[in-house]
Amino acid sequence: MTSAQSFGAIYAALFLFLGVQLPFLPGWLDARGFDAAAIGLLSGGALVLRLLLAPALAYRAESARDPRTPLRLVALGLFLSAILLLFDVPPSVIAMDAILLLFLFGLAMPLIDAGVLRADRAGKLVYGRTRGIGSAAFIVANLAGGAVITAGGDGAVIVWLASTGLLLFLSTLMLPPAPQPAEGRERPNLKEAGRLFRSRSFLLMLFASGLCQGSHAVYYTFSELHWSALGYSSLLIGVLWTVGVLVEIVVLVRGRALLTRIDPAMLIALGCLGAVLRWPLTGLSPPLPVLFLLQVGHALTFTATYLGTIEFVGRAVPETYQSTAMTVISTLGIGAMTGGAAMLAGQIFEPEAPFLAYLGMGGMGVVGLGLALALRARWDGSTAPRLAAQAAKG
């Protein structure tokens, strides 16, 4: 298989997994006696574990002679952790295994993205087109997974995860050898990360983006519990998630045109404004037509913020530090904010009365909006001066 075909298959398997894990695994855990507080701790625990370990593991993965090996090991671990949940095991084992499963998925995503970017730079595929296969697979999982779970019960969640985990592992076995990295290319290190933290513009972006993306914590972790309490079927919940992904795809496709009209800081600000409006209104349990309209807000809360973050790194961070910047954003920004928000929200979330938890997510949007506007006032769109000076020094 070509790089494009094999990575397309990997993305398809990964997002078939995610499209059921994200909206439906909390319901499976709830049926096994885990309340909202416990589910929040499991989700947050996995993200905090990723925060602590993922950078070091990613660095070790970059040192592997064959970059396919770490990905294959992570995919195999993901499959085996899903298989374990098929057995009748004590709640303590379920908790540890669920944390491991979520942690391994968090490792798989950047490893796959890094492989696709290497293949893109080598002219083996087009990143956006290949990544789009994953978005399409996510929609299929939302709809087909919701229908399967409605027909087969919540036990079908784990069967789906195990099946797609196996598909992911088998897909990694078909990967061709990775292109050799360019000679002289420096590897990210802690010294470079320290330089990023001395840039006020980068810090403003990091926390504004992290707060906005982290404000999805209640939606990602508890939306199924909330919407099931309203009487919505798994199929309908899958459709609601699908609406969010569809508008995400549309905005990503149009992203280049947006970036010619709206600067990155303003895109992040728009995402934060979307969070201020979307989450408290969702917590009010509005009528279904209004809820569908709120799902369209994913175009702001996720996609606009994502585009603004990526474009900021492209414009403000010297190339030498860009991979380090993305690692810092993924772990210290999004990972820490989402993990912390999930754990805190789990202590106050009630499926029949979720407003307070969602209000907290709106509050994160308020703070993020202030930081994004401060970034827009401070940053002139060029390379951050302190980082530029450091890059010049070598």
N, C-alpha and C positions, 0 to 999 in steps of 0.2 A: 504493500500500500504506500501511496505517497504521503508526505508530511501533512498535506491538507486533508486527505481522507482520514488518516489515523487520528489527527487532532480533532477533526470534526466528530469522529466517533467517540473520542474521549469526552469532549464537551457535551455531546448528546447524553452519554451515560451519567456524567456528573450532574447535569441539570435535571435529568429524569429523577435522580436521587433527591436533589434539593427541592424539587417541585412538590414532593410529598413530605420530606422531612420537615421543611420549614413550617407549613401550615398544619400538618396533621400529627406529627410526633407528640406535641404537647397534649393532644386529646388522648393518645394512647397511654401516655404517662399518667394522666388524670384518672383513666379507667383502672390503673394499677395502684391507686391510692396516693399518688403524689398531688398535693394541693398546689395552689398557685405559688405560694412562697417557696415550696420545694423545687418546683419546675424552674422558677426564676434563679434559684441557687445553682441548679444543674447547668442552665444555659450560661449564666454569668461565670460559673466556675470554669467551664470549658474555654470561655473567651479570655479569662484572666490567665489560665494555664498557657494559652496561646501567646498572650502578652509576654509571659515570663520566658517561654522556651522557644517560640517560633523563630525569632531572629537568629539564635545560636544554631538551631537545626537547619535553617535555610542557608546559613553560612557554610555549615558542614556539607550540605547537599551540593553547593556550588563547587566544593573541593573534590567531589566524587569524579573518578575517571570517566564514568559513563553516567550522564545526568538522568538517564532513564531509570537507573536502579533505585534511587530514593523515591521516585514517583511510583514505581511498581510496588515497593515495600509499603508505602502509605496506602495505596489502593487495596492491597491485600489485607492490611490491618483494618481498613474501613469495612471490607466485606466480612471479615471474621468477627468484628465487633457487632455487626448487624445480625449475623448468624446466632450469636450468643443470646440475643434478645428473643429468639424463637423458643428458647427453653424455659421451663418453669424454675426460675432462680429467685433467691431472696431479694427483697427490695434494695438491700445494700449493694448487691451485685448489679442490679439494674441501674442504680444511680451511678456507680463507678463506670459501668460500661457505656451508659449514655454520655457521660462526660468525655470518655475516650472517643466515642463515635463523633461527637461534635468537634472535638479537638483535631482529630485526624482529617475531617472534612476541611477544617480551617487551614491545615497544612497542604492539602491536595490542591486547593484553588491557586495559591501563588506559584506552586511548582509547575502547574499546567500553564498558567499565564506566562511564566518565564520561558518555558519551552516554546510556546507559540510565538513569543516576541523574538526569540533567537531565530526561529524558522522564518519569520517575517523579514528580519534584517538580512537573512541569507537569500531572500527571494523565492522561498519555497512555498509561501502561501500569503494571503492577505488577512491580517489580524481581524479587522472588523467583520469581514464576511464569515470567517471561521467562528468568531465569537457569537455571531448571530444564530448559528446552529444551536448553541446552548440556550439562547433565549426562546427559540421556537420549541425546544425540548421541554423547557420549564412550563410553557403553556400546555403542552400535551400532558405533562405530569399533573398539573393542576386539574385539568378536565377529566382525563382518563382515571387518574388516581382517585379523585373525588367520587367518580361513578363506581369504581371498584370497591372503595371503602364503604360507600352507601349500601352496596349489594352484599359485601362479604363481612362487614363488621370491622371494628378497629384493629383486629388481628391482621388484617390485610396490609396495614401500614408497614409492619416489620417484614412481611413476605416481599413487599415491593422494594423496601430498602435493601434487603439481602440480594434480591435479583439484580437490581441496578448496580449494587456494589460489586457483584461478580462480573457484570458487563463492563464496568469501569476497569477492573483488573485485567480482564481479557483484552480490552482495547489497548491498554498500556503495553501489552506484549507484542502488539503489531507496530509499535513505533519504529521508524527507521533510525539509524544513528543520527545523533544531533550534529548540526554544523559546528565546526571548531570555532571557538571565540577568537576575536581579533587579537593579534599579538600586541602586547604592551597595554592591554586594557586593564585598568586598575580595579581591584575588588573592593567593594564597600567595607569600611571598618569603623570602629567606634570613634576614632578621631574625627572622621568626616561627620558623623552624626552630631558630635559636640559642636562642630562649626555651624550646623543648621540651627542649633538651639541658641546661638548668639545673634540670630537674625530675628528682629521683632516682627517683620512682615511674615516670615515663615511661621512664627509662633501664632500670630493672629489667624493665619489661614488654618493652621493645624487644629486649633481649638474651635474655630467657627465651623469648619467642616466636620470635625469629630462630634461636636454637639448636635449638629443637624442629623448626621447619619446615626448617631447614638439614640436620637429621639425616636427611631423606629423600634426600639427595644420591646415596647408593649405590643405593638403590631406584630412583630416577628414571633414573639414568644406566647402571647395570650389571645390573639385575635380569634383563633378557632374556639377557645373556651367561651369568649364573649359572644360570638355569633351563634354558637350552638345553644347557648342559654336563651337566645332570642328565637330559637326554633328553626334556624336555618340548617339545611342538610349539608353533608360533606360536599355534594356536587355543587350546590350554590356557593359554598365557601370557596371552592376551587374556581368558580367563575369570577367571584369577586377578586381573588388574587390575580386571575388572568387579565382582568381589566388593567390593573396596575402595571403588569409586565408589558402589555400591548402599548400603552402610552410611553413606557420606558423605551421600547424599541423605536417608536416613531421619533422621539426626541433625539435618541442616539444617531439615527440615520440623518436627521436634520442638524445634528450638532455643529458641523463645520459652518453652516450658514449662520447659526445662532452666534457663534464665537466671533463672527465678523461684525456683529451689531451690539453685542453685550460683553463687557469685559468680565474676566474671571471672578473678581471680587463681587461684582453685582450678581452674577449667577449664583454664587454661594449665598448672598443676601436674599435672593429670591427663594432659594431652597429653604432657608431659615424662616422666611415669612410664610411659606407654605406650611411648615411645621406648626407655626403659631396658630394657624387657622385650622389645619386638617385634624390635628390630634384631639383638641378639646371637643370639636364637633363630632368626631367619631365616638368619643366617650359618652356623648349624650344619647347614643343608640337611636339615631334618626331613622325615619322611614327608609325602606330599601332603595327607592329611586335616589334619595339624597346620598345614601351610602355609596352608591355607584359613582355619583359625581365626586365624592370625596376621594374615591380610589384613583380618579384621574389626577388628583393632586400628587400622586407618586412621580409625575413628570417634574414637579418642583422639588419635593422633599428628598428624593433620591437622585434623579437624573441630572437636574440642573446643578446640584451640589457636586455630583461626581464629575461632570464636565468642567465645572469651574476649578475644582481641585487639580485635575489632570493638567488643565491649561495653565494654571498658576505655576505648577512645577516645571512645565515646559518653557515658560517665559522667564520665571524669576530665579530658578535654581540652575547653576552651571551644570553642564552635562556630567562632569566628574562626580557630582553628588546626587544625581537624579534617582538612581536605583536605591540609594540609602534613604532619600527623602520618601520614596514610596513605601519602603519598609517601615519607617517611623510613623507615617500616616496610618498604615494598616494596623499597626500594633498599638502604639501609644495614643493615637487619635481615635480611630473607629473602634478598635478592639476594646480599649480601656473604657471608653464612654459607653459603648453598648453593653459590655459586661457589667459595669457598675450600675447602669440604669436598670438592667434586667433584674439584678439582685435586689435593688431597692424597691422597684415597682412590685416585685413578687410579694413583698411584705404588706402591701396595701391593696393589691388587685382583688376585686371580687367580680366574678363573671356577670352577676346580675346588676352590679353597680360599679362599672369600671371608670367612671368619670374622673375620680381623683388621680388614678394612675395615669390616665391620658392627659390630664391637666399638667402633671409633672413633665410630660414629654413636650407639651406646648411651652412650658417654662424654659426648657432647654433651647427651644427655638428662639425665644426672646433673647436669651443671653448670646446665642450664636449670631443673631441678627445684629446686635450691637457690635460684636467683634468684627463681623464682616464689613459693616459700614466704616469701622475704624480702619480696617485694612484698605478699603477703597480710598479713604482720605489720605492714608500714609503712602501707599504704593503707587508709583507712576506708570506701572506696566512694564518696566524694564527689569533687568537682572538686579536682585536685591544687592545694594551697594556693599554690604559687609561680606556677603558670600562672593561677590565678584572680586573683591580685593583679596580674599583668601585664595580664590582659585588662581589669581595672577601670581601669588606668592608660591603656588605649587604645594 
